[in-house]
Amino acid sequence: MASIGDLSGELLRLAWMRGLEEALADAGFATVAGVDEAGRGCLAGPVVAAAVVPDLRRPIPGVDDSKRLTPAHRAQLAARIRETARAWAVGVVPAQTIDATNILAATRLAARQALGGLTVAPDAVITDALALEGLAVPCIPVVKADAWCYAVACASILAKVERDRLAVELDAAWPHYGFARHKGYGAPEHLAALARFGPSPAHRLTFAPVVPRRQGAA
């Protein structure tokens, strides 16, 4: 059981993480959505973005950058975020679209899909260093926002949990790549499977480790 000191420290950390949202609320932007993505650096599978409008009156202990959390803890927090948020949504852009455009454009598309799925329209959007032009509301890209902005941390958790779930589905379809273990990233096991079997329909063919380019080739 957590001590009173531990609980007080966690409440202070959460209050600090909500500082940007509260400052925006004081400036008249009462409804703020956080946006983050997962899977941008993978060699296979979609890129996933989540948008969350959290209820700042109901902070969830433990919310943090998803990379700092265990899979089990992420799953528990994701359930709480979906339960308590004023609105949340995810966007999923497949490998074929990533190849047809590029990973940055696909990430922006996933973020726009997520924002478009919100049932509560935000007055402002905070992203993890992802510029989104042409929104009807201000967009504030903040470096490492998933580590210190509560709304973006919530989005990072939902995006990661959803993408990991999709990676498990890919593993069921193409089990010899090990997607359930490495989630599509360039782990040695994954690179060895690519060398042996070649790419699957879920792979991103424009990523050099998937289809190696000759040195000096365009």
C-alpha positions as CSV (number, residue, x, y, z in Angstrom):
1,M,0.0,0.0,0.0
2,A,1.3,3.5,-0.9
3,S,2.3,5.7,2.0
4,I,0.8,9.2,2.6
5,G,4.1,10.6,1.4
6,D,4.0,8.6,-1.8
7,L,0.4,9.6,-2.5
8,S,1.1,13.3,-1.8
9,G,4.1,13.2,-4.2
10,E,2.0,11.6,-6.9
11,L,-0.7,14.2,-6.6
12,L,1.9,16.9,-6.8
13,R,3.4,15.3,-9.9
14,L,0.0,15.1,-11.6
15,A,-0.8,18.7,-10.7
16,W,2.5,19.7,-12.3
17,M,1.7,17.7,-15.4
18,R,-1.7,19.5,-15.7
19,G,0.0,22.9,-15.6
20,L,-0.2,23.6,-19.3
21,E,-3.8,22.6,-19.7
22,E,-4.7,24.7,-16.7
23,A,-2.8,27.7,-18.1
24,L,-4.7,27.3,-21.3
25,A,-8.0,27.1,-19.4
26,D,-7.1,30.4,-17.6
27,A,-6.6,31.9,-21.1
28,G,-10.0,30.8,-22.3
29,F,-9.2,27.4,-23.8
30,A,-11.3,25.3,-21.4
31,T,-11.3,22.1,-23.5
32,V,-7.8,20.8,-24.4
33,A,-7.1,17.6,-26.3
34,G,-3.7,15.9,-26.0
35,V,-2.5,13.9,-29.1
36,D,0.3,11.4,-29.4
37,E,1.3,8.5,-31.7
38,A,2.8,5.1,-31.5
39,G,4.6,3.0,-34.1
40,R,6.3,5.8,-36.0
41,G,9.6,4.0,-36.0
42,C,8.3,0.5,-36.7
43,L,9.2,-1.6,-39.8
44,A,5.7,-3.1,-40.0
45,G,2.1,-2.4,-39.1
46,P,0.2,0.9,-38.9
47,V,1.0,4.1,-37.2
48,V,-1.6,4.8,-34.5
49,A,-2.5,8.2,-32.9
50,A,-4.8,8.9,-30.0
51,A,-6.5,12.1,-28.9
52,V,-7.8,12.5,-25.4
53,V,-9.7,15.2,-23.6
54,P,-9.1,14.3,-20.0
55,D,-11.3,15.3,-17.1
56,L,-8.7,17.4,-15.2
57,R,-10.9,17.1,-12.1
58,R,-10.3,13.3,-12.0
59,P,-6.5,12.8,-12.4
60,I,-5.4,9.2,-12.6
61,P,-2.5,8.2,-10.4
62,G,0.3,6.7,-12.5
63,V,-0.4,8.4,-15.8
64,D,3.0,9.1,-17.5
65,D,4.8,8.8,-20.7
66,S,3.8,5.3,-22.0
67,K,7.5,4.4,-22.6
68,R,8.0,4.5,-18.8
69,L,5.3,2.0,-18.0
70,T,5.1,-1.7,-18.2
71,P,2.6,-3.3,-20.6
72,A,0.3,-4.4,-17.7
73,H,0.3,-1.0,-16.1
74,R,-0.4,0.7,-19.5
75,A,-3.4,-1.6,-20.0
76,Q,-4.8,-0.7,-16.5
77,L,-4.3,3.0,-17.1
78,A,-5.8,2.8,-20.6
79,A,-9.0,1.4,-19.1
80,R,-9.2,4.2,-16.6
81,I,-8.5,6.8,-19.2
82,R,-11.2,5.5,-21.4
83,E,-13.6,5.4,-18.5
84,T,-12.9,8.9,-17.1
85,A,-12.0,11.0,-20.1
86,R,-14.5,13.5,-21.4
87,A,-13.7,12.2,-24.9
88,W,-11.1,10.0,-26.6
89,A,-10.5,8.5,-30.0
90,V,-7.8,6.7,-32.0
91,G,-6.7,7.0,-35.7
92,V,-5.0,4.1,-37.5
93,V,-3.1,4.5,-40.8
94,P,-1.8,1.3,-42.4
95,A,1.6,0.5,-43.9
96,Q,0.4,0.9,-47.4
97,T,-0.5,4.5,-46.8
98,I,2.8,5.1,-45.1
99,D,4.5,3.8,-48.2
100,A,2.3,5.8,-50.5
101,T,3.1,9.1,-48.6
102,N,5.7,9.1,-45.9
103,I,5.7,8.4,-42.2
104,L,5.4,12.0,-41.1
105,A,2.4,12.6,-43.4
106,A,0.8,9.3,-42.2
107,T,1.4,10.3,-38.6
108,R,-0.4,13.6,-39.2
109,L,-3.2,11.8,-40.9
110,A,-3.6,9.4,-37.9
111,A,-3.6,12.4,-35.6
112,R,-6.3,14.2,-37.6
113,Q,-8.4,11.0,-37.7
114,A,-8.2,10.8,-33.9
115,L,-9.1,14.4,-33.4
116,G,-12.0,14.0,-35.9
117,G,-13.3,11.1,-33.8
118,L,-13.6,13.1,-30.6
119,T,-17.2,13.6,-29.4
120,V,-16.2,16.7,-27.5
121,A,-14.7,19.5,-29.7
122,P,-11.5,20.9,-28.2
123,D,-10.6,24.6,-27.9
124,A,-6.9,23.8,-28.3
125,V,-4.7,20.8,-29.1
126,I,-1.3,19.9,-27.5
127,T,0.8,17.4,-29.4
128,D,4.2,15.7,-28.8
129,A,6.2,17.9,-31.2
130,L,3.9,17.1,-34.1
131,A,2.8,20.3,-36.0
132,L,-0.8,20.0,-37.3
133,E,-1.6,22.9,-39.7
134,G,-5.1,23.9,-40.7
135,L,-7.0,22.9,-37.6
136,A,-9.9,25.1,-36.5
137,V,-8.3,25.5,-33.1
138,P,-4.7,26.3,-32.0
139,C,-2.2,23.5,-32.1
140,I,0.7,23.6,-29.7
141,P,3.6,21.1,-30.5
142,V,5.6,20.6,-27.4
143,V,8.9,18.5,-27.3
144,K,8.5,15.5,-24.9
145,A,5.0,16.5,-24.1
146,D,4.2,12.9,-23.4
147,A,6.5,13.1,-20.4
148,W,5.2,16.3,-18.7
149,C,1.7,17.1,-20.2
150,Y,-1.1,15.1,-18.7
151,A,-3.4,15.1,-21.7
152,V,-0.6,14.0,-24.1
153,A,0.6,11.4,-21.6
154,C,-3.0,10.0,-21.6
155,A,-2.9,9.9,-25.4
156,S,0.4,8.2,-25.4
157,I,-0.9,5.4,-23.3
158,L,-4.0,4.9,-25.5
159,A,-2.0,5.0,-28.7
160,K,0.6,2.5,-27.4
161,V,-2.0,0.0,-26.0
162,E,-4.0,0.1,-29.3
163,R,-0.9,-0.3,-31.4
164,D,0.3,-3.2,-29.3
165,R,-3.1,-4.9,-29.7
166,L,-2.9,-4.5,-33.5
167,A,0.6,-6.0,-33.4
168,V,-0.7,-9.1,-31.7
169,E,-3.3,-9.4,-34.5
170,L,-0.5,-9.1,-37.1
171,D,1.3,-11.9,-35.2
172,A,-1.7,-14.2,-35.6
173,A,-1.7,-13.5,-39.3
174,W,2.1,-13.8,-39.9
175,P,3.4,-15.7,-36.8
176,H,7.0,-16.3,-38.1
177,Y,8.0,-12.6,-37.7
178,G,7.4,-12.4,-33.9
179,F,5.2,-9.2,-34.1
180,A,3.6,-10.0,-30.7
181,R,7.1,-9.8,-29.0
182,H,8.8,-6.8,-30.8
183,K,5.6,-5.0,-32.0
184,G,7.1,-4.4,-35.4
185,Y,10.3,-2.6,-34.3
186,G,13.7,-3.5,-35.8
187,A,14.7,-6.1,-33.2
188,P,17.4,-8.7,-34.2
189,E,14.7,-11.4,-34.3
190,H,12.6,-9.3,-36.7
191,L,15.5,-8.5,-39.0
192,A,16.5,-12.2,-39.0
193,A,12.9,-13.1,-40.0
194,L,13.0,-10.5,-42.8
195,A,16.2,-11.9,-44.1
196,R,14.7,-15.4,-44.1
197,F,11.1,-14.9,-45.3
198,G,11.2,-11.4,-46.9
199,P,8.5,-8.8,-46.1
200,S,4.9,-9.6,-45.4
201,P,1.9,-7.5,-46.6
202,A,2.1,-5.7,-43.2
203,H,5.6,-4.4,-43.8
204,R,6.6,-0.9,-44.8
205,L,8.4,-1.4,-48.0
206,T,9.8,2.2,-48.1
207,F,11.8,1.5,-44.8
208,A,15.4,0.6,-45.7
209,P,15.7,-2.3,-43.2
210,V,12.7,-4.0,-44.8
211,V,13.9,-3.8,-48.4
212,P,17.6,-2.9,-48.1
213,R,18.9,-0.3,-50.6
214,R,22.2,-0.6,-52.4
215,Q,24.7,1.8,-51.0
216,G,24.5,5.1,-52.9
217,A,21.1,4.2,-54.5
218,A,18.3,6.7,-54.4
